[in-house]
Amino acid sequence: MKFKAMLCAAAIAMATASSAVAGPAWEFDTPGNDYSNGVWNFGQAFTVTQDVQASGLGYYAGPNDGQVNDNPVAPYQCDNSNCLGGGATLLASVIVDNTYALLGHFRYVTIAPVTLKAGVGYAVQGVSSGNNYTWNNPGFATDPLVTRLGGPRWVLQNTPDFLNFERNDQSDGYWGPNVFLGDAGGFTGGVPEPATWAMMLMGFFGLGSMLRSSRRRAQTA
């Protein structure tokens, strides 16, 4: 009986653990300035304080209609830790359109998980495609695992190429692109992995066995 209880508890704990806390690299309460005036390549360099998976890439959705405009987004791993004066390696590339879920002020596309390593420099770039972008946003904050490296990066350009320079003209950057950290189910409402289903079923089986045993004891008492 104790074994069944332990099995049940372990299965439920493992299933719960599979849904790790997840969220965007940065967000804000409300858009500050919101503007659209051309095709800009916006970016931000950052690092993480511990290894974490990136499972999605996002782009800012206009505040009035929640729409994006087929915005290219691409993350890079920088050749040096501050992402300045060197090159970078492309990690993924997506186009964010309105078929993808809106979460907060961004729409996100699922990518094959990329492990971001602690202390390594990364940069995410995204193209406005003539759509809205925003800056000076009230309540702007980054995920506790994320440390931004310097100010925003931008250039008038229609591809999300890596930019190895920064422009310190806004404290919170231009948004623009975003990265979703942790389980993609946080923005897709995804179905559990097969291993998760197996552990959940084991937990339910163990719980059912415990309930049947307790009923039999009650009937014979």
CORLIN-V501685 format. One line per field, one symbol per residue. phi: phi as a letter, one per 20 degrees, with the letter a starting at -180 (. if undefined). A space follows every 10 residues. Layout:
phi->???
//
This chain:
phi->.fffffffff ffffffffef gcrffbbbfb feecbbbpdd edbbeacceb gbeedbcccf dgfecmddbl efcbeceffc fdmcmcdadf dabcdecefe fecmdcdcdf cfgdeeegne ecbddbdflm efbbblegmf bdggedcfdm efcbbfadce ffdecccedb fdndcofbce dnffgfcdmf fgfgffgfff ffffffffff fffffffffe f
//
